[in-house]
C-alpha cells in the first residue's frame, strides 16, 4: 500500500504513517537493508514484526532516506547519519516515523480494553482526571497516556525511568488532540508538548520536547 498519511507538523517536523497491507515477500523486494538490519530481521521469529520492520524502511524512503542512513546506538535508539532526530513505531498493521530538527518521539498503539488491567502500572496522577465509568473514553485516554509516556521514554531512553513515577501527562480532552507532559528523573526535569489522533482503531501519539 502507498503511504497512508503524512503530517507536516511544522517546517522541520514531519510524521509518516504506513498501513501494512503488503505480503512479506513484496516488502523484502521493495527495500534495501544494511548488513546489520538484514541480520536483525533474519533473527525475528514473528512475521508481524518483520513486516513492521520493513514498512518502516518504506517510510524512510518516503522521507528521502534509506536504511543505510539509519543506525542504532548501544541502547537501541535510532539515529540518522545527517544528525536529524528520528523516532520509530509500529503496531499490527500500522507503522510510523517522525523526523525533525527538534527532539521528538512517537508511538502508535491499538486501542484495547486490556489496557485497563495494567493502568495502575503506568498511571498515577492521571487517575485524578480519568473517568473509569466511561469505558470507551477510559480506554482511549489510557492509550493516549501510554503512547505519550512511551514516546517520551524513547527520547530519553534511560534505564530506570518509570512511566508511573517519573512521567506525568496533563489533563486533556480527546477532542482537543493535544496536551502536555513532564519528566522528572535523576534530577532532570523536561517538559513536552503531546499531540495525538485516532487512525482507525489505533492511537498515534507524538511528542516534542519544549
C-alpha positions in Angstrom: 0.0 0.0 0.0 1.2 3.5 -0.7 1.9 6.0 2.1 -1.2 6.1 4.3 -0.7 9.6 5.7 1.8 12.3 6.0 1.5 15.1 8.7 3.7 18.1 8.1 3.7 19.3 11.6 5.9 22.3 11.1 8.7 23.4 8.7 11.2 21.0 10.3 9.0 18.1 11.6 7.1 15.5 9.6 5.2 12.4 10.5 4.8 9.5 8.1 2.2 6.6 8.6 2.1 3.4 6.6 -0.7 0.8 6.6 1.0 -2.5 6.3 -1.1 -4.4 3.7 1.8 -5.9 1.6 2.9 -9.5 1.9 6.3 -10.0 3.5 7.9 -11.0 0.2 6.9 -7.8 -1.5 8.3 -5.7 1.3 11.6 -7.5 1.1 11.7 -6.9 -2.6 11.0 -3.2 -2.3 13.6 -2.1 0.3 17.3 -2.4 0.7 18.8 -3.3 4.2 22.2 -2.6 5.5 24.0 -5.8 6.8 23.2 -5.2 10.5 19.5 -4.8 9.8 19.5 -7.7 7.4 20.9 -9.9 10.2 18.4 -8.4 12.6 15.3 -9.2 10.6 16.5 -12.7 9.8 16.6 -13.3 13.6 12.9 -12.2 14.0 10.6 -15.1 14.5 7.4 -13.1 14.0 6.3 -12.2 10.5 4.2 -9.4 12.0 7.4 -7.9 13.4 9.3 -8.4 10.2 6.6 -6.6 8.2 6.6 -3.8 10.7 10.4 -3.5 10.5 10.3 -3.4 6.6 7.4 -1.0 6.4 9.5 1.5 8.5 12.1 1.3 5.7 9.3 2.1 3.2 8.6 5.2 5.4 12.3 6.1 5.4 12.2 6.1 1.6 9.1 8.3 1.6 11.1 10.8 3.7 14.1 10.7 1.3 16.2 8.3 3.3 17.2 4.6 3.1 18.1 2.0 5.7 21.8 2.9 5.1 21.1 6.4 6.5 19.9 4.9 9.8 21.9 3.5 12.7 21.1 2.4 16.2 23.2 3.3 19.3 24.2 0.9 22.1 20.8 1.4 23.8 18.9 0.6 20.6 17.8 4.2 19.9 17.6 5.0 16.2 19.6 7.9 14.7 20.1 9.4 11.3 23.6 10.0 10.0 22.8 13.6 9.0 22.1 14.5 12.6 18.3 14.9 12.3 16.1 13.4 15.0 14.0 10.3 14.3 11.7 8.1 16.3 10.0 4.9 15.1 7.0 2.8 16.0 4.9 0.0 14.6 1.9 -1.9 15.9 0.0 -4.6 14.0 -1.0 -3.1 10.6 0.4 0.4 11.1 3.9 1.8 11.3 5.0 5.4 11.7 8.1 7.6 11.9 8.7 11.2 12.9 11.7 13.1 11.6 12.6 16.5 12.9 15.3 19.0 13.6 13.8 19.1 17.1 13.9 16.4 19.8 10.9 14.1 19.1 9.3 10.8 20.0 6.4 8.7 18.6 4.2 5.8 19.4 1.2 4.1 17.8 -1.0 1.7 19.8 -4.1 -0.4 19.1 -6.9 0.6 21.4 -7.7 -2.4 23.5 -9.7 -2.9 26.7 -6.9 -5.0 28.2 -5.0 -1.7 28.9 -7.4 -1.2 31.8 -5.9 -4.1 33.6 -2.4 -2.6 33.6 -3.4 1.1 34.1 -2.1 1.2 37.7 1.3 0.2 36.4 1.8 3.3 34.3 -0.7 5.9 35.7 -0.6 7.8 39.0 -1.6 11.5 39.0 -3.6 10.8 35.8 -6.3 9.0 37.7 -7.4 12.3 39.1 -9.0 13.2 35.7 -9.8 9.8 34.3 -13.4 8.5 34.4 -13.4 4.8 34.8 -17.2 4.6 34.3 -17.0 5.6 30.7 -15.2 2.6 29.3 -14.6 3.6 25.7 -13.3 7.1 26.7 -11.2 5.5 29.5 -9.6 3.1 27.1 -8.9 5.8 24.6 -7.4 8.2 27.2 -5.3 5.4 28.7 -3.9 4.7 25.2 -3.0 8.3 24.8 -1.3 8.4 28.2 0.6 5.2 27.4 1.6 6.4 24.0 2.8 9.7 25.4 4.9 8.1 28.0 6.3 5.6 25.6 7.3 8.4 23.2 9.0 10.3 26.0 10.8 7.2 27.1 12.1 6.8 23.5 13.5 10.3 23.7 15.3 9.9 27.0 16.0 6.1 26.6 17.5 5.9 30.2 17.5 2.8 32.3 15.4 3.2 35.5 12.7 5.6 34.1 9.3 4.6 35.5 6.2 5.5 33.4 4.2 5.7 36.6 6.7 7.5 38.9 8.7 9.7 36.6 6.4 10.8 33.7 3.1 12.7 34.1 0.6 13.5 31.4 -1.6 16.6 32.0 -5.4 16.5 31.8 -6.8 16.5 28.3 -9.9 16.2 26.2 -10.0 13.7 23.4 -11.4 16.3 21.1 -8.5 18.7 21.7 -5.9 16.2 20.4 -3.1 17.8 22.4 -1.8 18.1 25.9 1.5 18.4 27.8 3.6 16.1 29.8 6.6 16.2 32.1 9.5 14.0 33.1 11.3 14.1 36.4 14.2 11.7 36.7 17.6 11.7 38.3 17.5 15.5 38.8 16.4 16.1 35.2 13.2 18.0 34.5 11.8 18.1 31.0 8.6 19.4 29.6 6.9 18.1 26.4 4.1 19.0 24.1 2.0 16.0 23.3 -0.2 15.5 20.1 -2.5 12.6 19.4 -5.0 11.4 16.9 -7.0 8.3 16.1 -6.2 6.3 13.0 -8.9 3.7 12.6 -8.8 1.8 15.9 -5.3 2.9 16.7 -3.9 6.0 18.6 -1.0 7.8 17.2 0.9 10.0 19.7 3.9 12.2 19.1 5.8 14.4 21.4 8.2 17.4 21.0 10.5 18.5 23.8 9.8 22.1 24.8 
